[in-house]
Amino acid sequence: MADPDPRAAVLATARAMNGAGLNRGTAGNVSVRHGQGFLVTPTGMDYDESVPEDIAFVGPDYDGGRAEGRRKPSSEWRFHRDIYAARPEAGAIIHTHAPFATALACRGEAIPPFHYMIARFGGADIRCADYATFGTQELSDAVVKALEGRSACLMAHHGMVVFGRDLKQSLALAVEFEALCEQYWRVLALGQARTLLDDEMQRVIGKFGDYGRQD
């Protein structure tokens, strides 16, 4: 059942994101697919001081000016738009500057299969998108490329992006992703990570095909 107030749901998810330690201040953003476009958190606003009416709607003809509503959308609206266009299964997107994910993103490297839960995000590794200035089309292109076949990626010298079928799943995946990043960060502190073989990762990816289904 669709949320009767999707703007309130986006804002609640943004607050929960910060409450879970995935983000701080006005960094990061949250969106949900809505109609022919998407609803997204406004640029540069404190989520605790925002109200649902501050959530902006970005339609298919948006060109970077004033969006529908009283606030300008997140400066990262481009990669939200492009992820929704490229990935029809994406119902909601979360971008954060989570501490461990961001630390790893500053290495500019993919996260290898040090743990089988890497497969939760669609592949045998989690890629790191090339660096580009925030809010640019170049960054959006890099993120979409890094997400091919994946539901999460790092963003070099920036943070992370996760998408799911809805806001609830996207937030849960963001929490899982940050936990994996923390684990990998701790493994690196011990030395070189041992990784699982590709055959095993492909087996795990297959098992995740019906993960969580009760029917």
Secondary structure, 3 states (H helix, E strand, C coil): CCCCCHHHHHHHHHHHHHHCCCCCCCCCEEEEEECCEEEECECCCCHHHCCHHHCEEECCCCCCCCCECCCCECCCHHHHHHHHHHCCCCCEEEEECCHHHHHHHCCCCCECCCCHHHHHHCCCCECEECCCCCCCHHHHHHHHHHCCCCCEEEECCCEEEEEECCHHHHHHHHHHHHHHHHHHHHHHHHCCCCCCCHHHHHHHHHHHHHCCCCC
